[in-house]
Amino acid sequence: MPITSGVDRLVVQGRDFYIKRDDLIDPLLSGNKYRKLYSLIDTPATRYRRLISYGGTQSNAMLSIAALCRQKGWLFDYTAKTVPAHLKASPSGNLRMALELGMQLHEVAPAAYQAAIEKLRSQSDPAMLLVPQGGADPMARFGIDMLAREIDAWRRSRRISSLYIVTPSGTGTTAYYLACALPELMVLTTPVVGDRGYLSAQMERLGAMPRNLRILESGRKHNFARPYPEFLDMWRELKEAGIEFDLIYGAAMWHVLLEQIDRIDGTILYVHSGGLSGNATMLERYRHKGFI
Ligand SMILES: *Cc1c(COP(=O)(O)O)cnc(C)c1O
């Protein structure tokens, strides 16, 4: 049985927001990773023997796939660029948890990384599945369509006609399929990994750009997963308001949303994308930088 999530109200800077609590689905397989991986959660354990993926060593997708493989009894091989010596000596955060869940980490030198990924892509073994970086795959559509149906049922029960759905983007897979599934509603997102051009290019790999998808960009440029005092302030404000978000995607999305809030007139439903498991290591970096 699929797990559904509830909707809570949150008041931020005197404004009302609704929050779709996908963060509460599961501590490890949380947020949009639960949705994106749902078709695999729903797959019989006997279908595969091994999953392989690749990307960053603090990735939320990596941890979610590790948790999924543990549940299913599947092996999990993960390719990443060479890990810094201090992290290898004492792995922290998502990496530590994923290794504890049985993930096999394969490090390759940065110069050899692309070739290594190409090699993974060229393998064909029916008992093995390659999950692209961040779960950016058409298989994500199944679970995101379920999320869209939950949102639409909630909207109808509340008789809300004009609804803005807000969620941050890495690969853009979640925002893209949400917009496809709900063509009469507006989906707002922000690029957290690259800029608008990068995000559009990622989305266009999935298909034509939906007309109801709008990309918001902050007035200030932010690099992926770096500490910024304004993100820390945003995160604290939200936490004090009553809900914890992640310091990378959630903080960036709320920051630009509140920057541009006066241009949005309608009810806002923020889809919590999870990712809280990474906050401890991010807070550590804020401390290291002297921001805390
Ligand atoms: C993975 C992730 C995202 C990005 O999702 P995409 O579908 O790749 O755009 C957003 N927020 C959190 C917390 C994530 O872990």
The ligand as a MOL file (V3000), in Angstrom:
LIG
                    3D

  0  0  0     0  0            999 V3000
M  V30 BEGIN CTAB
M  V30 COUNTS 15 15 0 0 0
M  V30 BEGIN ATOM
M  V30 1 C 16.5420 15.4300 -4.3610 0
M  V30 2 C 15.9500 16.6080 -3.6910 0
M  V30 3 C 15.3540 17.6650 -4.4030 0
M  V30 4 C 15.4080 17.7450 -5.9140 0
M  V30 5 O 14.5000 16.9120 -6.5660 0
M  V30 6 P 14.5140 16.8010 -8.1530 0
M  V30 7 O 13.3900 15.9250 -8.4830 0
M  V30 8 O 15.8460 16.1990 -8.5220 0
M  V30 9 O 14.3980 18.1700 -8.7180 0
M  V30 10 C 14.7410 18.6710 -3.6970 0
M  V30 11 N 14.7380 18.6800 -2.3390 0
M  V30 12 C 15.3430 17.7180 -1.6230 0
M  V30 13 C 15.3370 17.8210 -0.1370 0
M  V30 14 C 15.9660 16.6560 -2.2650 0
M  V30 15 O 16.5760 15.7050 -1.5310 0
M  V30 END ATOM
M  V30 BEGIN BOND
M  V30 1 1 1 2
M  V30 2 1 2 3
M  V30 3 2 2 14
M  V30 4 1 3 4
M  V30 5 2 3 10
M  V30 6 1 4 5
M  V30 7 1 5 6
M  V30 8 2 6 7
M  V30 9 1 6 8
M  V30 10 1 6 9
M  V30 11 1 10 11
M  V30 12 2 11 12
M  V30 13 1 12 13
M  V30 14 1 12 14
M  V30 15 1 14 15
M  V30 END BOND
M  V30 END CTAB
M  END
